[in-house]
Amino acid sequence: MSSNRLDLKSERPKRSLWRKIVDFALTDVNTIVEGGIDQDAVERLEQVLLEADFGVDASMELIDGFERAAERGRIKGEDDLRAVLGDQIKAILERPAADEEAPESPMLPAGDLHRGPDGLSVALIVGVNGTGKTTTAAKLAYRLQEAGERVLLAAADTFRAGAQEQLRIWADRVGADFVGGSPGGDPAAVAFDAVEAARSRGAQWVLIDTAGRLHTQSDLMGELQKIDRVLARKIDGAPHERLLVVDATSGQNVVNQAHQFGSALDLTGLVFAKFDSTARAGTAVAVARELSIPVRFLGMGEGLDDLVPFDADVYLEKLLAGR
């Protein structure tokens, strides 16, 4: 009996952010139309947004815009309320495009990648251990291979036991070339060898999986910067992508990691692994609001084809679903 109850509970659908807002923060939207938003409703809305990991700054910006819209009579019902909130969230998500200063590196359409000028492009995949870097590198390789491009996967995490073999298995599975290094060896040397191998084999992409923690006294960020410098000397503009992989379920730790890696590298975007649109869904908004780093891909599951380009409209559709 108890196992049946557990099974039923596990199958119960999670509430979307929208339903949490309506059920908890604004139980009667008509009160907004008739008398405006009272302070209790504002505080409850703030609580819902913070629990969804929008962060303090983004939550305050959304609430301010929400109150202004209500005061101007823009909210006549639930649909208007959803539209106002959605427009505000989308504006924050797309703000990195407005903040982009370098004309040679414009914001790309969903799913596109920055590429090198000579036919060989390099993506540096970074992040702390356990976020899904290696799996993300494999999924990105699969995506590129399916588009007809030859990919080489490079295992520059020479410090973690099993990291080389794990990426080698993924390379075999997706049909990509592979370059590794000796245990405890120089990660930058792996990156150097990977570029040489890619050129000789006619590959269009090198995807470099890096360490998320070192077992020595060396500084992780210093190692990543060294790899970055080696790549820049090998290929014009490399690495053309510096993608930070984060665990979407880790909440505000995502913002902290983006700060740390962003202080060492010029990140081109984030990949949200283990993304769940109903749990801690506001983290993408928090990062965009605080750091102006765009979210580029979402890891939606365990399959190779579960790495999907981030699209603000699709994200909002899931985030503000009526369920």
Secondary structure as UniProt FT lines:
FT   HELIX           2..11
FT   HELIX           17..20
FT   HELIX           21..25
FT   HELIX           30..35
FT   HELIX           39..51
FT   TURN            52..53
FT   HELIX           55..71
FT   TURN            72..73
FT   HELIX           78..93
FT   HELIX           95..99
FT   TURN            103..104
FT   TURN            110..111
FT   TURN            117..118
FT   STRAND          121..126
FT   TURN            129..130
FT   HELIX           133..146
FT   TURN            147..148
FT   STRAND          151..155
FT   TURN            161..162
FT   HELIX           163..174
FT   STRAND          177..179
FT   TURN            183..184
FT   HELIX           187..201
FT   STRAND          205..209
FT   HELIX           220..234
FT   TURN            236..237
FT   STRAND          241..247
FT   HELIX           248..250
FT   TURN            251..252
FT   HELIX           253..264
FT   STRAND          269..273
FT   TURN            277..278
FT   TURN            281..282
FT   HELIX           283..291
FT   STRAND          295..299
FT   HELIX           304..306
FT   STRAND          307..309
FT   HELIX           312..319
//
